Amino acid sequence: MKYRTIGTDPTTRREVSVLALGAMLFGSVTDEATSFALLDHYVEAGGNFIDTSDNYAFWADGGQGGQSEELLGRWRRSRGIGDEIVIATKLGARPLAPGTSYTDNPEGLSAKVIRESAERSRERLGLEKLDLLYAHIEDHTVPLQETVEAFAALAADGTVGLLGVSNHAVWRVERARALAAAAGLPGYEVLQYAHTHLRPRSDVPDALFPDGSLGHAGPDLLGYLRAEPGLTLVAYSPLLKGAYTRPERLPADFDHPGTPARLAVLRDVAREAGATVNQVVLAWQIGGELPVLPLAGVSSVAQLDENLAAVDLELSPEQRARLDAAH
């Protein structure tokens, strides 16, 4: 396994494995025995960076979520897991009532919600301190100042370490960080967005974010990260939920003339490297000029092993140039 430091403050920064494990469906779609086996295997391979959210997986049973955090809490207790494993969670997108969703009835990012939701996550996970806490989705009903101060208050009282943000417009991320800096408060240091080798169209609504593709790491976000080397990008859905091997799963916003060209180069490089296309995608992210921490979910040990093997896959400068140039 390889590792990378996230965060800049010596008191909160952490060394995490370059491949993060997504626990979104653990405890719901993925049963407990399978989830435990996957977590154990990941840790045995040197992995120490696990991702969840307080709303995972509300859609599985029409509830409000929490199954993933609860399962991780049970796994931690049964294995005697301490702070050697970094668990990241999110708040802001939990439905306020069963049968609703983050699109019509989200908990939001008020100071009250942030304090109460973080406390519930700590209880479910069995943690005294959340290693990394993200603002999951935007909340335009609450002033950014209130959200910034509420996250900073959790950091100040020691119940949260690193602060992160996901699925926000870049200008709102920068504004929130500027507000925090002006007040001498800790701000967002880890950014989680959808990112993969294929590129989505910007004029087609994303299935998860119908009001705009805020979830994708576009050129503006990547440029922002290059200008702010202290920030870290965690890329969710790096393998497009299996679409690289099952084309029928390709989302509509990836259906455009650029996709076949990028797929062709991926396949060529995979053949040259004796690897799978999925492994090339992950290795391209991990070892790029702008390092990315891919966050991949799995449902079997075979899938996990395939992903883990990508950590040691070294792409040549020429192969990287071809992958970058394809469009």
N, C-alpha and C positions, 0 to 999 in steps of 0.2 A: 504494500500500500504506500501511497505517497500522501503528503500532508501539506497544508497551506495555512498560513495565519490569517484569521479574519478579525477585523477590529484594529484600532490603533492605540487605544489606551492600555498600558501594561496591566492595569487592574482588571480589565474585562476581556481583553483579546483572548482568542482560543486557537489552538492548533486543531484543524479538522481534516478528515480524509478528503481527498479531491473528488471522490464520488460519494454523493449523499444518497441516503435511502429514503424514499417516500413511503410513508405509512398511511396514506390517505384511506385505503380500503381495509386496513387491518382492523379486525374486530367487527366487520360488517360483511362485505362481500367476500373477503378472505377470512376464513374461520380462524379460531384462536390457535389451534395446533399448528396450522400452516404458517400463521403469522409469527409464532414463537420460533419455529424452525428457521424461517427466513432471517429474523433478527439475530438469532444465534450464529447462523452461518456468516452473516455480514460482519459481525463483531469478531468472529474467529479469523476472518480474512484481514482484519486490521481496520475495518470501518468503524467510525465513531461519530458520524454526523447524520442524525435522523430527523426527518421533517414531518410535522403534523399541523393540525389546526383545530380550533374549538368547534368548528362546524362540520368536521369530517365524521361520518358521511351522512348528512341529514337526508339526502335524496334516496338513500338505500331503503329507508322505512318511513319516509314522510315525517320524520321527527325534527329535532333541532341539532343533531350531531352529538359529538362527544365520545363516540364509540372508540375512535382511534386513540385519543388521549387516555381513555380508561384502560384500553388494552396495554398501551405502553407502560402505564402505571403498574398493572399486574405483572407484566414481564420484568420490569425493573425490580420489583419486590421479590419475585420468585428466583431471580438470578443474582440478587445482591448487587445490582448495578449502582454505582455511585456517580461522581462527577466526571469520571473518565469518558463517559458518553455524553456528547453534546446534543441536546434535544431542542429543536426550534419549533415554536408554535406560533399561531396567528390569532388575531381577534378582529372583530369588526364586521364579519360577514355571516355570523350565526343568525339564523331566522329567529325572530322573537316569539314565534308560535308555531306549533306543528302544522304541517300542511302549507306553510309559506316558504319563501326563499329569500336569498340575499338580494334579489332584484326588486322585490316588492315590500319586504319587511325585515331589513337587516338591523342588527343591534347597533351598528354605527360606531363612531369614534368620539363620543363625549367623554369628559373626564370621569363621570360616574360609571359608564360602561367599561371604560378601560380598567379602572380599579377593580370592579366587581368581576369582570370576565377574566382578568389575569389571575385573580384569586381562585376562581373556579378551575382554571387550567392547572394551577399549582397543585390543587387538591386532587384532581383526576390523575395527574402525572406522578404525584407523590414527591414533589420537588419543593425544597425550601426556596430555591432560586431558579427562575427560568433563564436558561443560558442565552437564548435569543428570542425576542418577541417582535413579531411583525404587525404593522397595520395592514390588514389583508386587502381591503378595497377602499376606495375614496368615500368620504362622507362630506358632501357639500352643505349639509345642514348645520355643521359645527365649525366655528372658526378654527383655522389651522393653529392659531396660538394656543387654544385650549387643548387641542390634541397633543401638540408639542410639549406643553407643560405637564400634561398628564403622564405621558411616557417618561419624561425626565424624572417625575416624582417617584415612579416605580424604581428607576435606576438609583435614585438618591437613597431610598430606604432599603436597598439591597435585595429586593425581590426579583429584579430583572438585571441581566448583565448587558448584552449587546441589544441595540435597537435596530429594527429593520422595517422596510416598507415594500409592498408588493402591489402591482397593478395600478399604479398612480401615474398620471401624466408627469412628464419629466419636470415641467415648470413648477408643479406643486411639490415635488420632491425637493427641488432646489430652494423653493420658498420656505418650506418647513425647516430645512437645514440652516438656512440663513437666519430664520427666527431663533432657532436654538443657539446658533453661534453668537448672535447679538446679545442674547441673555446669559451667555456663559453656561448653557445647558448642553448635555449630551444629545446628539442628533442621530438620525438614521445613518448606519454604516454598511448595512447589508441590504442589497436590492434583489428581490426575487421576481422574475418575469419569465414568461414562456420564451424559449430560445432554442433554435435547432438549426441545422444546415440549410434546410429549405426555407424559403421566405414567403410569408403570407401577403396577399393583396391588402392594401390599406383601404380600398373602397368597398370591401365586402364585410358586413358585420360579423364579428367573431361570435361563435355560439355562446360563449361564456359572458361576453361583454357586448351585447347588441347595440349599445349606445356609442361604441367606439372601441377600437382594438388597443385599449390601454394595457392589456395583458402581455403584448408582444414587445420584445426588446428590439426596437427599430434603430435606424441610424442615429436619431437624436439621443437615445439613451446610451448607445455604444460610444458616441462621441463624448458624452458627459462623463462616462466612466474613464475614458482615456485622459480626460482633463483632471480627473480626481482619482489618482492612483490609490488613495487610501480606502476607496470603496470596493466592495466585492459584489460580483454578480453571481447569484445562484439561479441556474436555468431549470425551470420546471418543464415537463413534457418534452425533453430533448429528443425522444424517440417517437414523438407524435402518436403515443398510445398504440404502437405496433404498426403504424402506417408504412414504415419503410419495408416491411416484409409482407404486409397485407394492404395493397393499394386501395382496396375498397374502403379502408378506414381513413383515407386522406380527407381532412376537412375541406369544405368548399372554398375557403379563402386561400387554399394552396393550389387550386386548380387554375393554372395559368401557364403560358408558354415557357416561363423560366424553370419550372419544376422538372420537366424531362431532362433538360441540360444539366442541372445539378445532380439529378439521380444518376445520370450516365457517368459523370466523373466519380461519384461516390462508389459506384460498382467497379469502375476501372481500378481505383485505388485499393479497394477491398481485395480484388483479385491479386494485385501486385503484392500486397502486404500479407496475404494468406489469412485475412480476417473477414469478419462479417461487416455488412454495411452499418449495422448498429454500432459495432465497435469503432469503426472509422469516425462516425459522428461524434461519439463520446471522446475519442482521442483527439479529434480536431478541436473540441472545446477545451479539454484539459490542458493541452500543450500549446495553445495559441499565443500570439503576441499580446492579446488581451485575455489573460487567463479567466476561465469560466469554471464554476463548480456545478457540474450537471447533477440534477436531482431526478433520479429515475425510480419509478415504482415497479415492482415485480410481483408475480403471483406464483412463481415456482423457483426452486433452487437452480434449475437449468438456466432460466433467464438471468438470475442473479450472477451466476458464474460467467455467463457471456459478458455481462456488464463489467464485472470485476477484471476480466482479462484485458479490457480496454485501457486500464490504468497503465499497463506496461507496454502498450503499443506505441512505438515511436514512428511518427510520420516524417518523411524527409522534407526539407525546405521546398523541393520541387513539387512534391505531392501537395503540400499545404498551399503553394502558390496556385496550383491548378484548382484546388477546392475553393479557394477564395475568389478566383477569377470567373468561375462558372456562373452564368446568368442567362 
